[in-house]
Amino acid sequence: MRAPIPEILLVALAQLPAFSFGVPLGDISTVYAHRSSQSSNNKAAPITLATLLTHPSNPTTISARSGDPPPVAVHVPNTGVYIMLTVGIRLAGDTIQELIEDATLRVLNIVLRQQDGDTNTLLPNGMFNYEGANSASIQVWNANNHQTTYGVLGVALTALHDWMGENGYTLASFGIYDGDNQVGNGVITGVAS
């Protein structure tokens, strides 16, 4: 027979900060319970720190973080292009707005200089990089063995600008889709001042 755990130890353990291994505490206690239920000697599940911290009788139960916001699908009307946008933090001022506007104008300029305004011109080396003020930049690259054209990139940047114009300009990551195919990935990066 195991010796009971002294009450003072239980109180001390319950007041310790929770240790995180990147897994919500509820999942950790489930793993321990699952491991102990598989043992052949049918002993009761061990009392663990995770069990103590998540036990219903403990008034200071800790809940897991909600995590990152889910991606938002931004569809461009009258095209098959859309982006899957994951927003980040906002930067002070108009840095991101100006970055997206300037990058969009750069893409439009490239398309207009092509013969007959060809929008099917591929990104050179599968990459597009535009650096703006205050260390902000947009990088886009090909994805899933597909190639991004300047036409699709211009439409994607317009979708970013329109969505962020209504919801706030932020750092972000995004996937670019042309129909059913993901043709590119991108990030908007910058340094908070």
C-alpha positions as CSV (number, residue, x, y, z in Angstrom):
1,M,0.0,0.0,0.0
2,R,1.2,3.4,-0.9
3,A,1.6,6.1,1.7
4,P,-0.9,8.9,1.3
5,I,0.3,12.3,0.0
6,P,0.6,14.8,2.9
7,E,-1.9,17.7,2.6
8,I,0.9,20.3,2.8
9,L,2.5,18.8,-0.3
10,L,-0.7,18.9,-2.2
11,V,-1.3,22.5,-1.2
12,A,2.3,23.4,-2.2
13,L,2.0,21.6,-5.6
14,A,-1.3,23.2,-6.4
15,Q,0.3,26.7,-5.9
16,L,3.2,26.0,-8.3
17,P,3.0,27.6,-11.8
18,A,2.0,25.2,-14.5
19,F,4.8,23.9,-16.7
20,S,4.1,23.9,-20.4
21,F,5.5,21.5,-23.0
22,G,3.4,23.0,-25.8
23,V,0.5,20.8,-25.0
24,P,-2.6,21.9,-23.1
25,L,-2.8,20.5,-19.5
26,G,-6.0,18.6,-20.3
27,D,-4.2,16.6,-22.9
28,I,-1.3,15.8,-20.6
29,S,-3.6,14.4,-18.0
30,T,-5.4,12.4,-20.7
31,V,-2.0,10.9,-21.8
32,Y,-1.2,9.9,-18.2
33,A,-4.6,8.4,-17.7
34,H,-4.4,6.5,-21.0
35,R,-0.9,5.1,-20.2
36,S,-2.0,3.9,-16.7
37,S,-5.1,2.3,-18.1
38,Q,-3.0,0.2,-20.4
39,S,-1.0,-1.3,-17.6
40,S,-1.6,-5.0,-17.0
41,N,-1.8,-4.7,-13.2
42,N,-5.0,-2.5,-13.3
43,K,-3.7,-0.1,-10.6
44,A,-5.5,3.3,-10.3
45,A,-4.1,6.1,-12.4
46,P,-1.2,8.0,-10.6
47,I,-1.8,11.4,-9.2
48,T,0.2,13.9,-11.3
49,L,0.8,17.6,-11.2
50,A,-1.4,17.9,-14.2
51,T,-4.2,16.0,-12.5
52,L,-3.9,18.2,-9.4
53,L,-4.0,21.4,-11.4
54,T,-7.0,20.3,-13.5
55,H,-9.0,18.5,-10.9
56,P,-12.5,19.9,-10.5
57,S,-12.0,20.4,-6.7
58,N,-9.1,22.7,-7.4
59,P,-10.5,26.3,-7.6
60,T,-7.5,27.6,-9.5
61,T,-7.8,25.3,-12.5
62,I,-5.7,26.6,-15.4
63,S,-7.2,26.7,-18.9
64,A,-5.2,26.3,-22.1
65,R,-4.4,29.2,-24.4
66,S,-6.8,29.7,-27.3
67,G,-3.9,29.7,-29.8
68,D,-3.5,31.6,-33.0
69,P,-6.5,33.0,-34.8
70,P,-7.7,30.8,-37.6
71,P,-7.0,31.8,-41.2
72,V,-9.5,33.9,-43.1
73,A,-10.5,33.1,-46.7
74,V,-10.5,36.3,-48.7
75,H,-12.1,35.7,-52.2
76,V,-11.6,38.1,-55.1
77,P,-14.9,38.7,-57.0
78,N,-15.0,37.6,-60.6
79,T,-11.8,35.6,-60.4
80,G,-10.8,32.2,-59.1
81,V,-8.2,33.8,-56.9
82,Y,-8.4,33.9,-53.1
83,I,-6.0,34.1,-50.2
84,M,-6.0,32.3,-46.9
85,L,-4.9,35.0,-44.5
86,T,-3.5,34.7,-41.0
87,V,-3.2,38.1,-39.3
88,G,-0.5,39.1,-36.9
89,I,0.2,42.2,-34.9
90,R,-0.5,45.8,-35.9
91,L,2.3,48.2,-36.5
92,A,2.0,51.9,-35.6
93,G,1.2,54.3,-38.4
94,D,0.5,53.5,-42.0
95,T,3.6,51.4,-42.7
96,I,1.7,48.2,-43.7
97,Q,-0.9,50.1,-45.7
98,E,1.8,52.0,-47.7
99,L,3.8,48.8,-48.1
100,I,0.9,46.9,-49.7
101,E,-0.1,49.8,-51.9
102,D,3.5,50.3,-53.1
103,A,4.0,46.6,-53.8
104,T,0.7,46.5,-55.7
105,L,1.8,49.4,-57.8
106,R,5.2,47.8,-58.4
107,V,3.4,44.6,-59.7
108,L,1.1,46.6,-61.9
109,N,4.1,48.5,-63.3
110,I,5.8,45.2,-64.2
111,V,2.6,43.8,-65.9
112,L,2.2,47.0,-67.9
113,R,5.8,46.9,-69.1
114,Q,5.3,43.3,-70.4
115,Q,4.3,42.9,-74.1
116,D,0.5,43.6,-74.3
117,G,0.2,43.7,-70.5
118,D,0.7,40.0,-70.1
119,T,-0.5,39.0,-66.7
120,N,0.9,35.4,-67.1
121,T,4.5,36.4,-66.6
122,L,6.0,34.2,-63.9
123,L,7.8,35.6,-60.8
124,P,11.5,35.4,-61.5
125,N,13.1,32.5,-59.6
126,G,9.7,31.9,-58.1
127,M,10.1,34.9,-55.7
128,F,8.8,38.4,-55.2
129,N,10.3,40.6,-52.5
130,Y,9.3,44.2,-51.9
131,E,10.9,46.3,-49.1
132,G,9.1,49.3,-47.8
133,A,9.7,51.9,-45.1
134,N,10.6,51.0,-41.4
135,S,12.0,47.6,-42.3
136,A,8.6,46.3,-43.5
137,S,8.5,43.9,-46.4
138,I,6.4,41.5,-48.4
139,Q,7.8,38.2,-49.6
140,V,6.0,35.9,-51.9
141,W,7.2,32.5,-53.3
142,N,5.9,29.6,-55.3
143,A,4.1,26.8,-53.5
144,N,3.2,23.1,-54.0
145,N,5.1,22.8,-57.3
146,H,3.0,25.5,-58.9
147,Q,4.1,28.9,-60.1
148,T,2.8,32.4,-59.2
149,T,2.2,34.9,-62.0
150,Y,2.4,38.6,-61.6
151,G,-1.3,38.8,-62.5
152,V,-2.3,36.4,-59.6
153,L,0.1,38.2,-57.3
154,G,-1.5,41.6,-58.1
155,V,-5.0,40.2,-57.4
156,A,-3.8,38.7,-54.1
157,L,-2.2,42.0,-53.0
158,T,-5.4,43.8,-53.9
159,A,-7.4,41.3,-51.8
160,L,-4.9,41.9,-48.9
161,H,-5.4,45.6,-49.2
162,D,-9.2,45.5,-49.4
163,W,-9.5,43.1,-46.4
164,M,-7.0,44.9,-44.2
165,G,-8.6,48.3,-45.2
166,E,-11.8,47.1,-43.4
167,N,-10.2,45.1,-40.6
168,G,-6.9,46.8,-39.9
169,Y,-3.4,46.6,-41.4
170,T,-1.2,43.9,-39.7
171,L,1.7,41.7,-40.2
172,A,0.5,38.5,-41.8
173,S,1.1,35.3,-43.5
174,F,-1.0,34.1,-46.4
175,G,-1.4,31.4,-49.0
176,I,-2.4,32.4,-52.6
177,Y,-4.8,30.1,-54.4
178,D,-5.7,30.1,-58.1
179,G,-8.8,27.9,-58.4
180,D,-8.1,24.7,-56.5
181,N,-4.3,25.1,-56.6
182,Q,-2.2,26.8,-54.0
183,V,0.3,28.7,-56.2
184,G,2.1,30.8,-53.6
185,N,2.8,31.6,-50.0
186,G,3.6,35.0,-48.6
187,V,4.5,37.0,-45.5
188,I,4.3,40.6,-44.5
189,T,7.0,41.4,-42.0
190,G,8.2,44.4,-40.1
191,V,9.6,45.7,-36.9
192,A,7.5,47.4,-34.3
193,S,8.9,50.8,-33.4
